[in-house]
Amino acid sequence: MQSGNVDDMRADLERELNKTQAGGWLARFQEEDDKVDAIKLGIDVAILECEELDNLLTLYSVELSTLSEDIAYIEAQGQGLQVQAANQKLLKQELESLLETCAITSTDLQVLRTAPLDNIQGLSEVENSLVVLFKAMIKIDPSLGGRDPGKAGDSSVDDQALGLDSDYGNMRIVQEKKEMYVQESSQFMQHLIGFMPQQFELALAETKRALSGALAKRGDSSHHETGRDVLWKYSPLMLYARDVDLKSWSHMLGIYQEKSHPVYKNEFQSIMMSCRKNARKVTSEEQVWLFTTQIEKQQENVATAARKMTVKRSQTLARALRSPLSEGKADRQKAGSGTLPWEVFSTVLDELLPLVEMEQNFIIDFFHATTLEQTDFPDAVASSTPQDRRGGDLKKHRIMEPDRDLARRVTRSMETIFSFLDHDLQKLMEWVISQDPLQGVGMFVAVEKKMADISQTNQDFINTIFQKQHGLLGGRFRKFVDDQIRAIEETKVKIHKRKGVIHFIRVFPAFSTVVENMLVGIDPNLPIRRTVDREYDRMLKSMFDSLLVIARENPAVGVTSGGGDPEDKEALNFHILLIENMNHFVEETDTRGLDVLEIWKNNASREYHEHMGLYLNAVMRRPLGKLLDHLENIEAQLQSGKAPTLIAAQPSNTKTIFNKILGNYDSKEVRKGIEALRKRVEKHFGDADDPALSRDLVANVIRESEKFYVDVESRIGRIITDVYEGDVLFEWPRADVKAAFK
């Protein structure tokens, strides 16, 4: 009952509370109605004012559009005034240029006809007048002097370089002035053509005077500088001639080249003769180091004399005969060798080619025969006074000329001046080869060095000569090597003495030393290096093949010492011949780090050791035959896998038999056998053309023989241990072996 009352009271309270809240909101809305009306009124007023502002902005926009058109019109008027002002300025410049161009009279150019060119003052006056004339002619015809006609209307170009407008150029007064200027220029060019030959002769006379002086040094470029100093002051006039009258310029260049020809011809021939006088004649002793020499000697039946000339060690002789240029004259004089023919050729190139290169550079600089020069005639005149003009460094290499037509014109001039050079160098080359065909290698090297030096320069004339000489030398060298290989191969047929060091094996170490001395200091990337290496390989292959043929055909002479030798005489002689020749090749050949020689030297060393082993196996049969047979029999069975006990049980290999065989080799017998072996080795290898090399080879074979005896002792010890279990009462006479081989 009480609970129901509480719920009713809560419901009543909530109902009353809701009524109170609803009444409050309604009362509040009634109180604020006045404020809402006021806000609505304000918003309406604001909307009206915005509409009024929009009307004003629309009006302003229309007015501003009208002003924009007025501004654009004013700006267009301003630009028109600027263009008009620029055109008026250009017109003023053209009129001034026209007046300046046409203001020159014949009287103003009188100095070109009257002023002397052979003194400084007259030359300066002429150059100043020519500058005025040149500028006027350039304005009328901007194509003169290599100028771009398209620049004539460019207002950025200064008025001195400004060409006349084409309409003005067609004016009668301009055409009349142009004819007058061309006529004045042509008259001056005729005067210059008549004057310059005298100056060329004067300059060349100074050169000849310097060349014939008592203290004149051979090949000194300063002799030509004396003559060139006479001409340098006229260099700007040559530039004027090139730009204004190319035909007259070419004519003066032709006059110069014709007058220069005899001076250089006499000088160069004098240098060549002087160098040849300093050369010594190649002796027959030196020529014996060609592969072709021996056959010729045999055909002339003078083999004995040739043998005497081979006694001297090949490398020592080669060094004495052909010391390289880098060792200097003092060393050659000390050695008594003098100047070799190929060194004469190299010296001639060293002295002549700088003169040729300097002459071409002089022609380019003096006659301005290049498109790489940026100086025009007025600048050339203003750069220095006539008395101060000097050329640049004529010795310095120049880059290639881009204008190939102009480069060919310079080359034609060089061909005229030095028309004799190709022929004279070829004659000198033939003379060198006639002295000694091997000297051609040195010339080959000299030419390739020079070609590499000038390959990237403007020296087309020299390069053409060298290419021709290089081709000739290449052909001669290939023929020379073919002749040497033919001589090597003919040795197989013509040789009579088939023992000792064969001729071509003896020759090659000295031959290669001679060649390599000519190649001292060269760039390993030059073609000559690859060419020589290739020919080395051809020759060595022929040598080794021919040696094998000769050794196989050996008729077994010089080694027989009785009728009871168990060895195969032909096989023994085969080994002896190969040992002697391979030893000579290995000991005497200086590879100088060359791969091709290293390969063949290694091949020779391998052949030497192989045949040394075969030779020892053969000659040891005489002092140690029974012992070796017994050892080899037991070793062969052991190697096949047979048990040591079974081997020891064999009747032929019993301990008693082994003791008996060993007992035959006491101290006395071993000493006797070694002494006989020593004599036999000396007989086989001691009779050689080179005593020193022969002694060394005998000593080597004796040492190898001693090693063989030591190895025999080791083999005996192994068999005693492995087969007979150490139960053999025998001691190898080690001390006696060592003493005997001493």
Steps between C-alpha positions, in 0.01 A plus 500: 500500500782721592693398185210602277483842655865564430460411133200721467682787663800456258265504204325811626829678558627420150175615346507826685869548410432451127216752514724751666777456236260530208353812642846652541594450130179653380545797726857541375392493134246766565763720665745466203260565212593869501872426460439262207303763318780749550756254351280432198474869434882539514554215254261656250687831519838322442365321193387827351842659554679198337279532193593867478875415529466240224358761269791733579762226434342418167525865404865517607582184297358652185697821554828306563455300179482823310821625666686171414439553129631855534815373679564233234466764230747727679750212542474409132569862412810491727638186334451652160695805608784274627516310171497827313783632717702177445444519126606860497814408696575217258437730206735754655768229541454381142522852369811566705649171380410588142661841532809354665528228237457734210715776646829322414653647188778387272719768654450347844639174362794662321736359763430148371665597173784713628611385846797260498441158654865433578519738795304505824341844458378433147368159601308652793343764274399237247347280770300790645360586157422137435312478830277790387455345158435155645231627738327683217509194276369282784203737544418479133564125477490330843594164342860620480725372775279204572229716662142383512287721272204425725649723769473809281154591630568420865483823702710339771805502273713812537505748218852402392391150412153603382423420139280723291136413443448324167291793372782741577746256349316533169537879498710636216741685727560185703562297185737765369690506828514122503655496153752763607591309817538171312718674242718659767529166679589319177767758417649459844494120469691524173752722673523251788544204261791680341652597833478177703728284279784740581430458870483122463840503330640729767371276778633184334835669444518563874418134559772382260750736661419353841527145365841562344644668810820360646329422830174380347361195677355225284121491499466811719156657455632842604656537153151519351377730775753757377329510162150488642570806713521693171148392403293508817425873467310429178273240659193732527529576128476126430182491708361792298586320178332180619177681592481736202675330207541125551651451156781749569552344842541157343736649240729644769495170686604330177789744455617434855492123462691508172775719646523294821544168319872526405599627845348203677619255236864604542474506879332161528736329258793648690362364828449156349852491357647616829314229691608234254862605539474430872377147436735206514492209263336186632767232520475140384528400866173676568324365194578144610215543748249464219353158432584537131871551559601146587361350181682759293821420685456132436439562135822700492686227692605735778322328787820505703517878495136524602566267791778722627266796500254316723741442787394819674194470720196603301344740748830668578571547133150624428518755779833622368373516144165662559481705811179708491492871437417567863850399603635808328786569265764474769408139576502408133836662442636326806380169362640589158163451336427846359164587345303213353308540173157485666616762749596719204144470370356574844730800543396635160134479602575667834672791326285545190146447621496789750611728215219370279240539773619851585488601133138386471409685818674810364296483180182465705587789731656739249247445223213445749416173326261380769139536607596462865624860515250755639696818423384726216717744306434815710571304820820355353624849414406640840650213701862612453719736304681361193841497667368302799328224307626148563353159442376255761658172602546322168634186669175434681269241348180646351160335489350384172352762269117465480487651149635209297519702177725754671700218657555348156618840370762513775599140426551588131734779606696258717516253211653771283754617758602148601436316174839330538445371855310180428752390236804591711366314804433197284856513364632524855283205599638292211855593600439389859356165392788449257740535793316242709145372439444468874538877533155531343348417839657811649358714219162337551513603866611855420216550250232361733617723785469806278162389367367460853634844589324686216191283451264752665661815357452707185812354334324329210804528275739325739238242591448411133874449450523284810207285398671432169837429665330283761336291230832457317685406819225259598529321167879491520488365855260222407722404207806512726338262751385272219862483379618415851240225538593365157866491606404319822304238310772458238743416780328162524627420151830687478648433842794255505600497867207365694638545848557786738289814504327541165563831328150644533484414872831679550382800299160562658608632845723761337238565232230570761740714704580708193130548429407578861779757530330682215169482689634643826260749657213460252136510596393133529172592332669597172428264208872423458499318833224265388661460158837398644340261749302337221814454290691364800234233533521408132879475507516301823242251379704448185821467706364239739336300221820507295710401801286190557538403134878546515525303825298209361715487188824503704730236345649409843837666456738602774367284787610147419781371716501132417293224361355370825293794617156380606340839435307595191749737337242690297275551801798610707610750238141624477500575874849656490409733214178614666670547839776714347261715300234539766767584758646765270157648437405508869834640618547759227150628427403811693120510498479856636159412640348436155225239511589345166865444600402379847275234346769370265766515770278290726449256213876477455553446873241223500667333201840537666396324821308230316795406279746540786310227685495278192870563437595408859291184486697402189857587604460357851462154346874478460611560863180377671332278243451176698403685816248716314348198325455323834355811669261569213382137499416504871348852484278401208364201694443712810315757294280228351392406854694174551583420862862570605532148648406344167756716321773405749411133451565515125825322401624806308423738786620313806689675770815318392468617141434857616804488729710369216390776264563768762836348576616582148470874584766557759690826540751421230241395246278800572791743466606332177147520361460866592834590344403324178163675512665839544724442197205387298295806594791726411528323168131546432468862608852642525567555130299818437563831325458693824746357758343687791151379420638150437666488842178613664300233321749225593483616862119488486499146363753389765278649771199319360706179491590543867131545581436179307752312716345643817160388375637151432614483863149597612345236275734234639407601855127479428530153346716376788238624743185402312604174335782358707389644835835673553690172509762590235853557619608765250577869527499720192834688475340841543822682591681354200217608271513854635879512473499360147257765378712778641 
